[in-house]
Amino acid sequence: ELAAPVAHIWFLKSLPSRISTLLDIQLKDLEKILYFESYVATDPGLSSLTKNEILSEDEYQKAQDEYGEDSFTASIGSEAVQKMLSEIQLVELQNSLRAELVNCNSEAKRKKIVK
């Protein structure tokens, strides 16, 4: 058992990135989270932040000052990605994507759904 979660490079860097596709986050933002450059709001709580909002170090500190340290939860690194992935309801996501694919008329949107 590892002391901390890790993100395997194949799931991160392969195009399209499996992790960024599942989380619906741009690859560059996902890399910032994994490489400890940015925080992600995993639970916006009482703040005006949105779930999975990317925060720089300065934005994170400002949000803590403005809303208080216990008013929201933001994480960084692979622990944050693990938490976001664990919150995905795969069966619901599968059903909604299949329904969306049936009703989709746009070729670009169809390609995104299939990924």
N, C-alpha and C positions, 0 to 999 in steps of 0.2 A: 504494500500500500504506500502510495506517495504521500509526502507531507503536505503537498499543495497540488491543486488541479493543474493540468497542463493542457495546452491546445496543440494538437499535432499539426505540423507544417503542411501535410497533405490536405487536411480539411480546411486549412486557412488559405493557402496560396494556390491551390488548384483552381483553374478557371472553368466555370464560375465557382467561387468560393462557397463550399457547402454551408459553412457556418454563417457567413454574411447573408446568404440567400434565405436560410431558415429564420434568421433574426430580422431580416429586412433592414439591414444596416449596410452602408457602403463599406467596402473593404478597407479603405483608408481610415475610416472611423474605428472599425474593429481592430485594426492594427494599433491605433493609438491607445485603445483600451488595454489590449494584451501587452503592449510594451510600456505600460505605466506612464503614458503621456497624457491621458485624459480619463476622467471619471464618467460613469454612466449612472443616471438616476434609475435605480432598480425599484424604488418605492417612493413616489413623489409625496406621499403623506399629506401634510397640511400646507405644503408650499404650492407655488404656481408652476412648478416644474412639471414636465410631462414624462410619462414612463419611457425609459430608454433614451432620454435626452442626453446628449454628449456634453460634458462640461470640462473646460480647461481647468487647470489648477487655480487660476485667479477667479474664474466663475464659480468654482466649487467653494472657495473661501468666502466669496461675496455672498453666496446663497446661504452658507452657514451663519454668517453675520446677520443677514437679513431675516431668515426664518428660524434660526436656532439650530443647534446641533442635532436635536432629537426630532425635528419636524419632518425630516425626509431621510431616505437612505440612498447613498450613492456608493458605488463600489468601483474597484479598479483591478486590472489584471485578469487572469484566467478564472478567478473566483467569481468575478462579475459575469463573465460569459457563461460559466457553468450555471449560475443562478438563473440567468435569462433563458438558457436552453431548457432547464428543468421546469420552467413555468409554461412551456409550450404544450398545449393540449393537442397531441398529434392526431388523434382520431377526428376531433373537431376540425382541425386544420385540413386534413385530408378530405373530409366531406365538403367543406366550404370551397376548397380549390376545385374539386370535381364539379360541383354545382356551378361555380364561376366559369369553368372551362366550357361547359355545355352552353351557357348563355352569352359567351364572349364573341363579339364580332370583329374585334381588332386583332390583327395578326401579331402586332408587337406585344400586346397584353397576353395573347395566347402563348407566345414564346416564353414570357416571364413566368407564367403559371406553370408551364411544363418543366421549367428548370427546377 
